[in-house]
Amino acid sequence: KPEKTDPRGTIVHEMMHEFVGGIEGPEGLIAWFQEGLTVFYSNLLPLRAGLGTVDEYLAGINEEAKSYYENPGKNMSAEAIVKVGFGDERIRHVPYARGFLYFADLDAKIREASGGKRKLDNVVLELFARRKAGEKIDQEKWLEAVTKEIGPSARTQFEAVNLRGETIVPVSGAFGPGFERKAVKYSLDGKELEGFEWTRVPSVPDSVCREW
């Protein structure tokens, strides 16, 4: 995955790592959390704070979608990616984009299941509070928390996507009502690949997009 040319993106990403921190587990196998959640909030929080435009947010979404759907390691398991390590930068970054899409999809599902009363923020902040209080938060604690929100499908999807490497297709409204999913073609080594990107819904004002 190419590095962002705008240094602001790198600065925000590294600062977000301080907020996200990590969970207990083998190095590499928990990259879906450390990197995926960092990418998710690195894109979303500047939008909410008015530090980035809606167009910039959309560009960030599609940058991550592209880096995932056309990645040669898209369907590699978490263990296989760990073995590749720094030997292939594109494959090493799969958990970044895959985790980003996973969290966006999960966020939308939590909102739907709760009738809009809860979202990913609630789950994350509650777990962070428990972590700060001294509790060890690991992958199983994460799964218990999200299963409580949306049911057994939370574990099923997590294991399929983040552990086994099955392709994730987030719901159309994963990034809020201001954006909708669109099927597109990507390419890898001359081969055409199926994938998705998001487009702006013109009828939804920027203010609504920022409130997501």
Secondary structure as UniProt FT lines:
FT   HELIX           7..20
FT   TURN            27..30
FT   HELIX           31..48
FT   TURN            49..50
FT   HELIX           54..69
FT   TURN            72..75
FT   HELIX           78..84
FT   HELIX           85..87
FT   HELIX           89..92
FT   HELIX           94..113
FT   TURN            114..116
FT   HELIX           120..132
FT   TURN            133..134
FT   HELIX           139..150
FT   HELIX           153..158
FT   HELIX           159..163
FT   TURN            172..175
FT   TURN            177..178
FT   STRAND          179..188
FT   TURN            189..190
FT   STRAND          191..200
FT   TURN            202..203
FT   HELIX           206..210
//
